[in-house]
Amino acid sequence: MLSKMLYAKLSSIFVLLLMCCVPQAVVTAKRHRGSKWWLIHRGVVNAGAPSNNVLVNAKGDPVFLDARQQPFNRRQRRLVRKNAGSLVAIAKGTQRAINECKHQFKERRWNCPTYDGDHGKATFGNILRKGCRETAFIYAITSAGVGHTIARACSEGSIQTCTCDYSKRGPSGRDWEWGGCSGNVQFGYKFSRRFVDAAEKGKDIRYKMNLHNNNAGRLHVNTEMRQECKCHGMSGSCTVKTCWMRLPSFREVGTLLKDRFDGASRVTIGNRGNSNRAPRGKLKFEMETYNKNHKPPTRRDLVYIDNSPDFCAVDPTSGSEGTLGRQCNATSIGVDGCDLMCCGRGYRSEEREVVERCSCTFHWCCQVKCEICRSKKMVHTCL
């Protein structure tokens, strides 16, 4: 009995030493399968009908025609089956997250490129091999996308197991009262946590990083709920108002997460090892800041473990496409400026003809007519 306890303790110490001593690049080289469910954005079109790439069986599970593209694990399939109508919301949320990522990074060296492939990680490419800031943002925005669209689908009546949030039935104000249809953000948060986090496996630092960023994305949806009111009264007077809690626009969520990206915290495995055993015999540990002088990240902060590539040159191993041929702003000193975007290689300037709609007028009822205007524009591209 004593020898077994001693062996267990020595094993725990050995695992802790191994986790602390092995370079993070080796630890994070393990394939993380949490990205596979992102494939669903290519399987369901915006109208809500299954496309030619995916079918839905009698249980409501997505079934891709290519067996290698099965996007959900058993726990995810069970959750989707239990909540009829959630499949389309997940697909829309994933697509919305991808679009938002591209918008937020359109003027950066890394502009959130996506790819078509047979595996989930091909959605965002090999950048997911590194536990860098960009990967942190991807996990946060996709988790937020699922939570946001599920909450909205509840209030729209698209999911059978949830409705509007009617919990706001407490004390009202002097000239307003609770009513309307509040976005069911709590259901969206819980669904996203159960669905998105179910895809993560492992107990290493990358696993902790992914779960933290998943949760940070969801929290930005919850904390940005705002009260919205509608006036009632004779001739539009506002003698009485009905108020409800409105979901933030997804653009607001994306902008806030982009700010968190800029201030993300680099973390590492904490020195304070915990000798208590976690479930399934895994050793528990906590993340702490890589620089001990920096304050610990909050639950809403993004965290990363690897430094980002410079994204100046093409590097398939890190998912860098380089900046050759990218347009830049010759008058800006920011990240979209030609000096930074082109990595000091210089840029080419040429005049191009631009065709756009202009002088638009509204004609009763109900057309907007525009003229076609042509103009010359100076375009700068990186060498």
C-alpha positions in Angstrom: 0.0 0.0 0.0 2.8 2.4 1.0 4.7 1.6 -2.2 1.7 2.4 -4.4 1.2 5.8 -2.7 4.9 6.5 -3.1 4.7 5.5 -6.8 1.7 7.7 -7.4 3.4 10.7 -5.7 6.6 10.2 -7.7 4.6 9.9 -10.9 2.8 13.2 -10.1 6.2 15.0 -9.5 7.6 13.5 -12.8 4.6 14.7 -14.8 4.9 18.2 -13.3 8.6 18.4 -14.1 8.0 17.1 -17.6 5.3 19.8 -18.3 7.5 22.5 -16.9 10.7 21.5 -18.7 9.4 20.4 -22.2 9.4 23.4 -24.5 5.9 24.8 -25.2 6.4 24.3 -28.9 6.5 20.5 -28.3 3.6 20.6 -25.9 1.4 22.6 -28.3 2.4 20.5 -31.3 -0.3 18.0 -30.3 -3.2 18.2 -32.6 -6.2 19.9 -31.0 -9.5 18.7 -32.5 -11.6 21.5 -31.0 -11.8 23.2 -34.4 -13.5 20.4 -36.4 -17.0 21.7 -35.7 -16.2 24.8 -37.7 -16.9 22.8 -40.8 -20.6 23.2 -40.2 -20.5 26.7 -41.7 -20.0 25.1 -45.1 -22.7 22.6 -44.7 -25.8 24.8 -44.0 -26.7 27.8 -46.0 -28.1 31.1 -44.6 -31.6 30.2 -45.6 -31.5 27.4 -43.2 -31.8 24.5 -45.6 -29.1 21.8 -45.8 -26.8 22.3 -48.8 -25.4 19.7 -51.1 -22.5 19.1 -48.8 -24.4 18.0 -45.8 -27.6 16.0 -45.0 -29.6 15.8 -41.8 -30.6 12.3 -40.7 -33.8 11.3 -38.9 -32.2 12.2 -35.6 -31.3 15.7 -36.7 -27.6 15.1 -36.8 -25.5 16.6 -39.6 -24.1 14.0 -41.9 -21.5 15.1 -44.4 -21.3 13.2 -47.7 -17.5 12.9 -47.1 -17.1 10.6 -44.1 -13.8 12.5 -43.2 -15.8 15.7 -42.6 -18.0 14.5 -39.8 -17.9 17.7 -37.7 -19.4 16.8 -34.4 -18.4 14.4 -31.6 -20.9 12.3 -29.7 -21.6 15.0 -27.0 -22.2 17.7 -29.6 -24.5 15.5 -31.6 -26.5 14.7 -28.5 -26.9 18.4 -27.6 -28.0 19.3 -31.2 -30.4 16.5 -31.2 -31.9 17.5 -27.9 -32.3 21.1 -29.1 -34.1 21.0 -32.4 -33.4 24.0 -34.5 -29.9 24.7 -33.1 -28.0 23.2 -36.0 -28.8 26.1 -38.3 -28.1 28.6 -35.6 -24.6 27.0 -35.0 -23.9 27.2 -38.7 -25.0 30.8 -38.9 -23.0 31.7 -35.8 -19.8 30.1 -37.2 -20.2 31.9 -40.5 -20.8 35.2 -38.7 -17.7 34.7 -36.6 -15.6 34.1 -39.7 -17.0 37.2 -41.4 -16.3 39.3 -38.2 -12.7 38.0 -38.0 -12.1 39.0 -41.5 -13.6 42.5 -40.9 -11.5 43.1 -37.7 -8.2 42.1 -39.3 -8.7 43.3 -42.9 -6.0 46.0 -42.4 -3.5 43.7 -40.6 -0.7 41.6 -41.9 -2.7 38.6 -40.8 -6.1 39.2 -42.3 -7.9 36.1 -41.0 -7.6 33.9 -44.2 -9.8 30.9 -44.4 -9.5 27.8 -46.5 -11.5 24.8 -47.8 -10.2 21.4 -46.8 -11.1 18.1 -45.4 -10.3 18.9 -41.8 -11.8 21.4 -39.4 -8.5 23.2 -38.8 -8.3 23.9 -42.5 -11.0 26.5 -41.9 -8.4 28.9 -40.6 -5.3 27.1 -41.7 -2.1 26.2 -39.9 -2.2 29.3 -37.7 -3.9 27.0 -35.2 -0.7 25.0 -34.7 0.6 27.9 -32.7 -1.0 29.1 -29.5 -0.6 32.7 -30.4 -2.8 35.8 -30.2 -4.5 35.1 -33.5 -5.5 31.6 -32.4 -6.8 33.1 -29.2 -9.1 35.5 -31.1 -10.3 32.7 -33.4 -11.5 30.6 -30.5 -13.1 33.6 -28.7 -15.0 34.9 -31.7 -16.3 31.5 -32.8 -17.5 30.7 -29.3 -19.1 34.1 -29.1 -20.7 33.5 -32.5 -22.5 30.4 -31.3 -23.7 31.9 -28.0 -24.9 35.0 -29.8 -26.9 33.3 -32.6 -28.4 30.7 -30.2 -29.6 33.5 -27.9 -31.1 35.3 -30.8 -32.7 32.1 -32.2 -34.4 31.5 -28.9 -36.1 34.9 -29.0 -37.1 34.3 -32.6 -38.7 31.0 -31.7 -36.3 28.9 -33.9 -35.2 26.5 -31.2 -37.9 24.4 -29.6 -36.3 24.1 -26.1 -36.0 27.8 -25.4 -37.9 31.1 -25.7 -37.4 34.7 -24.9 -35.9 35.4 -21.5 -38.9 36.2 -19.3 -36.9 36.4 -16.1 -37.0 40.2 -16.1 -40.3 40.5 -14.3 -39.0 42.3 -11.2 -39.6 45.8 -10.0 -40.1 48.4 -12.8 -39.3 52.1 -12.9 -41.5 55.1 -12.4 -42.5 55.4 -16.0 -41.5 52.1 -17.5 -42.1 48.4 -17.0 -40.5 45.1 -18.0 -41.9 43.5 -21.1 -41.1 42.6 -24.7 -38.8 39.8 -25.6 -35.4 39.8 -24.0 -32.6 37.9 -25.8 -32.1 34.6 -24.0 -28.4 35.2 -23.3 -28.2 32.7 -20.4 -29.4 29.8 -22.6 -27.0 31.0 -25.4 -24.1 31.0 -22.9 -24.8 27.6 -21.5 -25.4 26.0 -24.9 -22.1 27.5 -26.3 -20.2 26.3 -23.2 -21.6 22.7 -23.5 -21.2 22.6 -27.3 -17.9 24.4 -28.0 -16.0 23.2 -25.0 -17.1 19.6 -25.7 -14.8 19.6 -28.7 -11.7 20.2 -26.5 -9.6 17.3 -25.3 -6.4 17.1 -23.2 -5.1 18.6 -20.0 -2.1 20.6 -21.2 -1.5 24.3 -21.4 -3.0 24.6 -24.8 -6.2 23.0 -23.6 -6.4 25.5 -20.8 -5.8 28.3 -23.2 -8.5 27.2 -25.6 -11.1 26.9 -22.8 -10.2 30.3 -21.3 -10.6 32.0 -24.7 -13.8 30.2 -25.5 -15.3 31.5 -22.2 -13.9 35.0 -22.8 -15.8 35.2 -26.1 -19.1 34.1 -24.5 -18.7 36.6 -21.6 -18.5 39.5 -24.0 -21.9 38.6 -25.3 -23.4 38.4 -21.8 -21.9 41.5 -20.4 -22.9 43.8 -23.3 -26.6 43.2 -23.0 -28.4 46.6 -22.9 -31.8 47.8 -21.9 -34.0 48.9 -24.8 -37.4 50.5 -24.4 -40.4 51.3 -26.6 -42.8 54.2 -25.8 -46.5 53.8 -25.5 -49.0 56.6 -25.2 -51.4 58.9 -27.2 -49.9 60.5 -30.3 -46.5 58.9 -29.7 -46.1 60.4 -26.2 -43.8 58.4 -23.8 -46.0 58.3 -20.8 -45.3 54.6 -20.4 -42.3 52.6 -21.7 -41.9 48.8 -22.1 -38.3 47.7 -21.7 -36.4 44.6 -22.4 -32.7 43.4 -22.5 -31.3 43.6 -26.1 -28.4 41.5 -27.4 -25.4 43.5 -28.5 -24.7 43.6 -32.3 -22.1 41.1 -33.2 -20.0 44.0 -34.6 -19.8 45.3 -31.0 -18.7 41.9 -29.7 -16.1 41.6 -32.4 -14.7 45.1 -31.7 -14.4 44.4 -28.0 -12.7 41.1 -28.6 -10.3 42.9 -31.0 -9.4 45.2 -28.2 -8.8 42.2 -26.0 -6.6 40.8 -28.7 -4.4 43.9 -28.7 -4.0 43.6 -24.9 -3.8 39.8 -24.7 -1.7 38.2 -21.9 1.0 35.7 -22.5 0.7 32.8 -20.0 2.6 29.7 -19.0 2.2 26.8 -16.6 2.2 28.0 -13.0 5.2 27.1 -10.8 2.8 26.2 -8.0 2.1 22.6 -8.8 -0.9 21.0 -7.2 -0.3 17.5 -5.9 -4.0 16.7 -5.9 -5.1 14.5 -8.7 -7.7 15.8 -11.2 -10.3 13.5 -12.8 -8.9 10.5 -14.8 -5.6 10.8 -13.0 -4.5 14.1 -14.7 -2.4 16.6 -12.8 -4.1 19.9 -12.1 -2.3 23.2 -12.7 -3.0 26.8 -13.2 -1.9 29.4 -15.8 0.1 32.4 -14.8 1.5 35.4 -16.7 4.7 34.7 -18.5 6.1 38.0 -17.2 5.6 38.0 -13.5 5.4 41.8 -13.4 2.2 41.8 -15.4 -1.2 41.5 -13.8 -3.0 38.2 -14.1 -5.6 38.1 -16.9 -9.2 38.4 -16.1 -11.9 36.0 -17.3 -12.7 38.4 -20.2 -9.0 38.8 -21.3 -7.6 36.7 -24.1 -4.5 34.6 -23.3 -1.8 33.0 -25.5 1.3 30.9 -25.0 3.3 31.4 -28.2 4.6 34.6 -29.8 3.0 35.4 -33.2 4.9 35.1 -36.5 5.6 38.4 -38.2 3.5 37.3 -41.2 5.8 39.1 -43.6 6.8 36.1 -45.7 4.9 33.0 -46.8 5.3 30.2 -44.2 2.9 27.3 -44.6 4.0 25.8 -41.3 2.7 28.8 -39.3 -0.2 29.7 -41.6 1.5 32.9 -42.9 0.5 34.0 -46.4 2.9 36.9 -46.4 2.0 40.5 -47.5 3.2 40.4 -51.1 0.6 42.1 -53.3 -1.5 43.4 -50.3 -2.9 46.9 -50.5 -1.7 49.4 -48.0 -2.2 53.0 -47.0 0.8 55.2 -47.9 -0.3 58.0 -45.6 -0.9 55.9 -42.5 1.7 55.2 -39.7 -0.5 52.5 -38.3 -0.6 48.8 -38.9 -2.4 49.4 -42.3 0.4 51.7 -43.4 2.7 50.7 -46.2 5.8 50.8 -44.0 4.5 48.2 -41.5 2.3 46.2 -43.9 5.1 45.7 -46.4 7.7 44.9 -43.8 10.1 47.5 -45.1 10.3 45.9 -48.6 8.7 48.9 -50.3 5.5 49.2 -52.3 4.2 50.0 -55.8 1.9 52.8 -56.6 -0.4 53.0 -59.6 -3.5 54.9 -60.7 -6.6 52.8 -61.2 -10.1 53.6 -62.5 -12.7 53.0 -59.8 -16.4 52.4 -60.8 -18.9 53.0 -58.0 -22.5 54.1 -57.5 -23.1 57.8 -56.7 -25.8 60.5 -56.5 -28.3 58.1 -55.1 -31.9 59.3 -54.7 -35.0 57.8 -53.3 -38.1 57.6 -55.6 -41.6 57.1 -54.2 -42.4 54.3 -53.9 -40.0 52.4 -53.4 -36.8 52.6 -55.4 -33.3 54.0 -54.9 -31.8 55.1 -58.2 -28.1 55.8 -58.5 -25.7 57.0 -61.2 -22.5 55.2 -62.1 -19.4 57.3 -61.4 -15.9 56.7 -62.6 -12.9 58.2 -60.8 -9.2 57.8 -60.6 -7.7 56.3 -57.4 -4.0 55.8 -56.4 -3.6 52.2 -55.2 -0.5 51.0 -53.3 0.5 47.4 -53.1 3.4 45.7 -51.2 6.4 44.4 -53.1 
